Amino acid sequence: MTQMIFVNLPVSDVAKSTAFYEAIGCTKDPRFSNEMASSMQLSDTIVFMILSKDFFQTFTPKAIADSSATTEVLICISRDSREAVDAIVEKAAAAGGKADIREKQDMGFMYGRSFEDPDGHIFEPMFMDMEAAMSAFADGPAHEQA
């Protein structure tokens, strides 16, 4: 079996969030979706499980973080180009999310932006030119070059 990642996200409105994730390029898998949850496939190996907060709570004894006020995780997703990074951020904004919640990152070999979904979960789409990155790192890790 191919190793996959399923990112479970608590949301206020499953239908609204389903529409948002479809707008940014995910496909709903009806086999694992109902009024309490939507299985939203981004790629062959990445699936966002959009769960109502009440349903999400059945999976954890801990309190659910208020993602509009606190950050528990940053979800970085790779894109095939700078243009694809820009496109997903623009789609997110048009679908009710917030674009560029922090400054764009442009290191030449790596380009990234950010957006929030309607519940405040933070995504960081990025593109990296691996050949240019290897050249940049020839003199040591990027954090040592600054």
Secondary structure as GFF3:
##gff-version 3
##sequence-region A 1 146
A	DSSP	beta_strand	5	11	.	.	.	ID=ss1
A	DSSP	alpha_helix	14	23	.	.	.	ID=ss2
A	DSSP	beta_strand	27	34	.	.	.	ID=ss3
A	DSSP	beta_strand	37	41	.	.	.	ID=ss4
A	DSSP	beta_strand	46	52	.	.	.	ID=ss5
A	DSSP	alpha_helix	53	57	.	.	.	ID=ss6
A	DSSP	beta_strand	74	78	.	.	.	ID=ss7
A	DSSP	alpha_helix	82	94	.	.	.	ID=ss8
A	DSSP	beta_strand	98	99	.	.	.	ID=ss9
A	DSSP	beta_strand	105	106	.	.	.	ID=ss10
A	DSSP	beta_strand	110	112	.	.	.	ID=ss11
A	DSSP	beta_strand	115	116	.	.	.	ID=ss12
A	DSSP	beta_strand	122	128	.	.	.	ID=ss13
A	DSSP	alpha_helix	130	136	.	.	.	ID=ss14
A	DSSP	three_ten_helix	137	139	.	.	.	ID=ss15
A	DSSP	alpha_helix	142	145	.	.	.	ID=ss16
###
